[in-house]
Amino acid sequence: MGPQSGGSVKKFGVAFRRWNGFRLDRDASDFPVLVLLFLSFLLGSLLGCFVGGGIDPNTGNVDQLISGGNTSGIWGFLSSLCTVSQYHIIVLLAATSVLGVFVIPATSFFRGYFLSCTAAAAIAALPEHGIAAAWISCGISAVITVPSLFLLELDGFGLSKRLRALSAGKSGHFSKGNVSYHLGIAVVCLLTAAAVDCILVPKLLAYIL
Protein backbone atom coordinates (compact mmCIF):
# COMPACT_ATOMS: atom_id res chain seq x y z
CA MET A 1 0.00 0.00 0.00
CA GLY A 2 1.42 3.35 -1.06
CA PRO A 3 1.72 6.55 0.97
CA GLN A 4 -1.36 8.06 -0.69
CA SER A 5 -3.48 5.04 0.13
CA GLY A 6 -2.26 5.09 3.72
CA GLY A 7 -3.15 8.79 4.03
CA SER A 8 -6.64 8.18 2.63
CA VAL A 9 -7.22 5.39 5.15
CA LYS A 10 -6.14 7.67 8.02
CA LYS A 11 -8.42 10.48 6.83
CA PHE A 12 -11.30 8.06 6.53
CA GLY A 13 -10.61 6.77 10.04
CA VAL A 14 -10.59 10.29 11.50
CA ALA A 15 -13.81 11.20 9.69
CA PHE A 16 -15.52 8.03 10.86
CA ARG A 17 -14.51 8.64 14.49
CA ARG A 18 -15.84 12.19 14.32
CA TRP A 19 -19.11 11.04 12.77
CA ASN A 20 -19.48 8.22 15.27
CA GLY A 21 -18.73 10.59 18.13
CA PHE A 22 -21.35 13.01 16.84
CA ARG A 23 -23.91 10.22 16.70
CA LEU A 24 -23.07 9.12 20.25
CA ASP A 25 -23.34 12.69 21.53
CA ARG A 26 -26.67 13.14 19.82
CA ASP A 27 -28.02 9.86 21.15
CA ALA A 28 -26.82 10.78 24.64
CA SER A 29 -28.53 14.18 24.48
CA ASP A 30 -31.75 12.62 23.18
CA PHE A 31 -31.96 10.04 25.96
CA PRO A 32 -33.10 12.38 28.80
CA VAL A 33 -35.73 13.89 26.50
CA LEU A 34 -36.92 10.42 25.52
CA VAL A 35 -37.19 9.48 29.20
CA LEU A 36 -39.21 12.65 29.88
CA LEU A 37 -41.59 11.92 27.02
CA PHE A 38 -41.99 8.29 28.03
CA LEU A 39 -42.68 9.18 31.66
CA SER A 40 -45.24 11.78 30.56
CA PHE A 41 -46.94 9.18 28.37
CA LEU A 42 -46.84 6.61 31.17
CA LEU A 43 -48.27 9.02 33.74
CA GLY A 44 -51.09 9.97 31.38
CA SER A 45 -51.80 6.29 30.71
CA LEU A 46 -52.05 5.50 34.42
CA LEU A 47 -54.40 8.39 35.03
CA GLY A 48 -56.46 7.42 31.98
CA CYS A 49 -56.86 3.86 33.26
CA PHE A 50 -58.18 5.18 36.56
CA VAL A 51 -60.62 7.64 34.97
CA GLY A 52 -61.75 5.34 32.14
CA GLY A 53 -62.50 2.49 34.50
CA GLY A 54 -64.97 4.71 36.36
CA ILE A 55 -67.04 5.76 33.32
CA ASP A 56 -70.67 4.65 33.53
CA PRO A 57 -71.20 2.16 30.67
CA ASN A 58 -74.89 3.09 30.46
CA THR A 59 -74.29 6.68 29.42
CA GLY A 60 -73.76 5.80 25.76
CA ASN A 61 -70.40 7.57 25.65
CA VAL A 62 -68.55 4.26 25.67
CA ASP A 63 -70.07 3.12 22.38
CA GLN A 64 -69.11 6.45 20.82
CA LEU A 65 -65.56 6.17 22.13
CA ILE A 66 -65.18 2.64 20.79
CA SER A 67 -66.66 3.28 17.37
CA GLY A 68 -64.94 6.64 17.00
CA GLY A 69 -67.73 7.78 14.70
CA ASN A 70 -66.06 6.18 11.69
CA THR A 71 -67.94 6.26 8.38
CA SER A 72 -67.11 4.63 5.10
CA GLY A 73 -65.84 6.36 1.99
CA ILE A 74 -63.46 9.22 1.49
CA TRP A 75 -65.06 11.33 4.22
CA GLY A 76 -64.62 8.52 6.69
CA PHE A 77 -60.96 8.25 5.73
CA LEU A 78 -60.42 11.99 6.08
CA SER A 79 -62.17 11.98 9.44
CA SER A 80 -59.95 9.13 10.64
CA LEU A 81 -56.88 10.91 9.30
CA CYS A 82 -57.74 14.06 11.25
CA THR A 83 -58.25 11.99 14.40
CA VAL A 84 -55.01 10.03 14.26
CA SER A 85 -52.88 13.02 13.20
CA GLN A 86 -54.06 15.59 15.76
CA TYR A 87 -51.23 14.94 18.22
CA HIS A 88 -48.61 14.97 15.46
CA ILE A 89 -49.93 18.33 14.26
CA ILE A 90 -49.77 19.76 17.79
CA VAL A 91 -46.14 18.63 18.08
CA LEU A 92 -45.21 20.19 14.73
CA LEU A 93 -46.78 23.50 15.75
CA ALA A 94 -45.18 23.39 19.19
CA ALA A 95 -41.77 22.79 17.63
CA THR A 96 -41.92 26.29 16.13
CA SER A 97 -42.49 27.94 19.51
CA VAL A 98 -40.34 28.59 22.56
CA LEU A 99 -43.14 27.00 24.59
CA GLY A 100 -42.70 23.72 22.76
CA VAL A 101 -40.48 22.30 25.51
CA PHE A 102 -43.57 22.40 27.75
CA VAL A 103 -46.28 21.67 25.18
CA ILE A 104 -44.59 18.57 23.72
CA PRO A 105 -44.32 16.61 27.01
CA ALA A 106 -47.92 17.66 27.77
CA THR A 107 -48.93 16.28 24.36
CA SER A 108 -47.29 12.98 25.22
CA PHE A 109 -49.18 12.98 28.54
CA PHE A 110 -52.58 13.56 26.93
CA ARG A 111 -51.90 10.99 24.20
CA GLY A 112 -51.35 8.35 26.84
CA TYR A 113 -54.30 9.59 28.90
CA PHE A 114 -56.95 9.47 26.18
CA LEU A 115 -55.61 6.21 24.78
CA SER A 116 -55.79 4.34 28.08
CA CYS A 117 -59.01 6.09 29.12
CA THR A 118 -60.79 4.82 26.01
CA ALA A 119 -59.36 1.33 26.44
CA ALA A 120 -60.28 1.15 30.12
CA ALA A 121 -63.82 2.36 29.39
CA ALA A 122 -64.25 -0.34 26.74
CA ILE A 123 -63.00 -3.07 29.07
CA ALA A 124 -65.28 -1.89 31.89
CA ALA A 125 -68.33 -1.60 29.65
CA LEU A 126 -67.86 -4.91 27.83
CA PRO A 127 -66.82 -7.59 30.33
CA GLU A 128 -66.91 -10.36 27.73
CA HIS A 129 -65.32 -8.64 24.74
CA GLY A 130 -63.84 -5.51 26.31
CA ILE A 131 -60.20 -6.44 25.90
CA ALA A 132 -60.66 -7.38 22.25
CA ALA A 133 -62.71 -4.23 21.57
CA ALA A 134 -60.11 -2.06 23.30
CA TRP A 135 -57.29 -3.61 21.29
CA ILE A 136 -59.14 -3.22 18.00
CA SER A 137 -60.44 0.32 18.54
CA CYS A 138 -57.35 1.73 20.29
CA GLY A 139 -54.42 -0.65 20.16
CA ILE A 140 -54.00 -1.12 16.42
CA SER A 141 -53.89 2.61 15.71
CA ALA A 142 -51.62 3.25 18.69
CA VAL A 143 -49.10 0.63 17.61
CA ILE A 144 -48.89 2.31 14.21
CA THR A 145 -48.84 5.98 15.26
CA VAL A 146 -47.29 6.29 18.74
CA PRO A 147 -43.69 5.39 17.73
CA SER A 148 -43.75 8.01 14.97
CA LEU A 149 -45.17 10.52 17.45
CA PHE A 150 -42.19 9.96 19.74
CA LEU A 151 -39.82 10.55 16.81
CA LEU A 152 -41.46 13.89 16.00
CA GLU A 153 -41.51 14.82 19.68
CA LEU A 154 -37.77 14.27 19.95
CA ASP A 155 -37.11 16.46 16.92
CA GLY A 156 -39.67 19.07 17.97
CA PHE A 157 -38.29 19.29 21.49
CA GLY A 158 -34.78 19.87 20.16
CA LEU A 159 -35.95 22.59 17.80
CA SER A 160 -37.99 24.35 20.49
CA LYS A 161 -35.05 24.16 22.87
CA ARG A 162 -32.86 25.83 20.24
CA LEU A 163 -35.44 28.59 19.76
CA ARG A 164 -35.50 29.22 23.50
CA ALA A 165 -31.71 29.49 23.54
CA LEU A 166 -31.72 31.93 20.62
CA SER A 167 -34.45 34.05 22.21
CA ALA A 168 -32.30 34.31 25.34
CA GLY A 169 -29.33 35.52 23.29
CA LYS A 170 -27.46 32.26 23.52
CA SER A 171 -26.10 30.13 20.73
CA GLY A 172 -28.42 27.21 20.16
CA HIS A 173 -27.40 24.10 18.25
CA PHE A 174 -29.86 21.84 16.49
CA SER A 175 -28.85 19.17 14.02
CA LYS A 176 -31.45 18.36 11.39
CA GLY A 177 -30.26 14.77 11.39
CA ASN A 178 -33.08 12.59 10.12
CA VAL A 179 -35.93 15.09 10.57
CA SER A 180 -37.13 14.72 6.99
CA TYR A 181 -36.91 10.96 7.29
CA HIS A 182 -38.93 11.04 10.53
CA LEU A 183 -41.57 13.23 8.89
CA GLY A 184 -41.85 10.75 6.04
CA ILE A 185 -42.27 7.87 8.49
CA ALA A 186 -44.97 9.81 10.34
CA VAL A 187 -46.91 10.53 7.14
CA VAL A 188 -46.85 6.87 6.11
CA CYS A 189 -47.90 5.74 9.59
CA LEU A 190 -50.76 8.24 9.76
CA LEU A 191 -52.12 7.30 6.34
CA THR A 192 -51.90 3.62 7.24
CA ALA A 193 -53.61 4.12 10.59
CA ALA A 194 -56.40 6.17 9.00
CA ALA A 195 -57.01 3.46 6.40
CA VAL A 196 -57.06 0.76 9.08
CA ASP A 197 -59.46 2.75 11.28
CA CYS A 198 -61.76 3.45 8.34
CA ILE A 199 -61.78 0.02 6.67
CA LEU A 200 -60.62 -2.72 9.04
CA VAL A 201 -61.61 -1.58 12.54
CA PRO A 202 -65.39 -1.29 11.93
CA LYS A 203 -65.48 -4.78 10.42
CA LEU A 204 -63.53 -6.31 13.31
CA LEU A 205 -65.73 -4.58 15.90
CA ALA A 206 -68.88 -5.74 14.12
CA TYR A 207 -67.52 -9.28 14.14
CA ILE A 208 -66.82 -9.50 17.88
CA LEU A 209 -69.71 -7.37 19.20
Buried (B, 14 or more C-beta within 10 A) or exposed (E): EEEEEEEEEEEEEEEEEEEEEEEEEEEEEBEEBBEBBEBBBBBBBEBBBEBBBEBEBEEEEBBEBBBBEBBEEEEBBEBBBEBBBEBBEBBBEBBEBBEBBEBBBBBBBBBBBBBBBBBBBBBBBBEEBBBBBBBBBBBBBBEBBBEBBBBBBBBBBBBBBBBBBEEEEEEBEBEEBEBEEBBEBBEEBBBBBBBBBBBEBBEBBEEEB
